Amino acid sequence: MENRRSFLFKSTAALAVGLLGAKKWIKAAPAEKKTFLGGLVISTWNHGIAANKAAWKKLDDGGNALDMAEAGVLITESDRNNQSVGLSGLPDREGHTTLDACIMDSQGRAGSVCFLEKIEHPVSVARAILEKTPHVMIVGEGAQQLALSEGMKLNDYQNPNTVNEWKKWLEKSEYKPIINIENHDTIGLISMDKNGDLAGACTTSGLAFKMRGRVGDSPIIGAGLYVDNEVGAATCTGLGETVLRSCSSFLAVELMRQGKTPQEACEEAIARLYHINRFMKDEYQVGILAVDKSGNVGAYALRPGFTYALHKDGKNIEIKSGSLLP
């Protein structure tokens, strides 16, 4: 029988090996990469142009990356013409607009809110969770209570066009959870301040006419958004179920940690997502953005049509990404 001294020796040796392995795993990005100090903002779809402008103004006013991320997507959440983000978003199958959002900073802190109703800015609720609670995610009525305790007001607004589209949908009530380039659903935004620190935010009203209580990838850390200030950040948009199955944002950041460029990381993450969801036949769309500490950016999509906005070097432009499928 193994004696106590032998057992302790072997246990200590195993712990040492484990710690060495852990040290290797948490190693940061390659040392030769220099941190970009010029500041940048990148966000999904053409509504990202206005969001980037607001984020950049926050940077000019002395804000940090977290301030930039929140300020940018606040614009999209308040856009009464946007039917995929904020209170103007298309409702669930029962006519209720429910909102999801998350935010993550350079320290690794994160806040997430799901199934939130009648609060205009879910991203600000997510930030309150990040900064003022010991939690990461709060949902539903609890999230609404937190918002009210922070001084936010209940808002019953619904876009008349959105209500009309829901009533038209009710005529057949066909539940087809498909997202493509005509029905995208999210703004994901990554910001870098002039210290080279990264943050990100992601906010949505979710899939149109979804089942009551459905939550997609947007508020899920590692799916819709992931930030690692030693390596880079990534965010996704599209059919959330497919992103949830593949943890695409986390995967892209880990690929950058292993030495991939942001573009290579985006392309591999989309290829992996497509493989994991190979049982699906619908023509869904997913797009992904990534940024590394050197200020390099990447973008890729499953199908053509994904656009993103980039504000860097004094320019705020919309760009079309490449895609895996024709």
C-alpha positions, 0 to 999 in steps of 0.5 A: 500500500502506498504510504503517506509520504509517497502519496504527498510526493506524487500529489505535489509533482502532479500539482507542479505539472498542472501549474506549468500547464496552466501557465502555458495556457494563460500565456498572453499574445506573442510578445512581438505584437505591439499594442495599438495606441491610436484608438479604434471602433468596429461594429456590425452592420451599417447602423454601426456607422452612427454607433462608431461616431458616438463611441469616438466622441466619447473617446475624444471627451476622455472616455475609456474603452468601456465608456466608448462601447456603451455610448456607441450602442446606446445610439442604436438602442434609441433608433426608432427606425431600427427593428432589430435592436431596442424598443423598436425591435420586432416582438416575440410571437405574443407581441412582447418586445424583449431585449438582451445585451452584454458588455465586457471591459478590459479587466475581464469584468462582464455584465449581461441582461436577458429577457428585459422588457420596457427599458430603453437601454439594456446595455446600461443595465448590463453595465450596472450589473458589471460595476455594481453587483457580484453577478454577471447575468440577471434576467427578466423581472429581476433585471427590470427591478435593477434598472428601476433602482438605477433611475431608469424609467419604464417605457411602453413604446412600440414602433407602429410599423413593428406592431403592424408587422406582428399583426400581419405575421399573426395571420399565418403565425409561421414560426421560422427562426431564420436570420439572413442579411435582410433580417439581421438582429444585433449590433456588436461593437468592439472599442479600443481606447488610446491606452490600448485597452479593449472593451465591447458591447452587444445588444439586440431585440432578438429573433423576430416572432421568437418563442416567449423567453427565447434568448440568443447569443447576444448576451452570452459571454463567449458567444455574442461577445468576448474580450481578453485585454491581453489578446483581443476581442470578438463579437458576432451577429446572426442566428444566435442558436448557431453561435451558441453551439460554437462559442464563436467569439471565445473561439476567435479570441483563443485562435488569436492567442495561438497566433492567428491574425484577426482575419484568420481567426474569423475565417476559422471560427465561421468554418467551425460554426458551419461544421458544428451546425451542419445538421441545419438546412436553412439559409441562416447568416452569421457574421463575426468581427475581431480585433487584436492588441495591435489594432488589426481587424478581421471580419468574415461571414457565412454568406455574402451580405455582411457589412461592418463599420470601422472607425480608425485613423480618422476615418469612419467607413462601412465595409463588406466582409468576405464569406465562406459560402458563395 
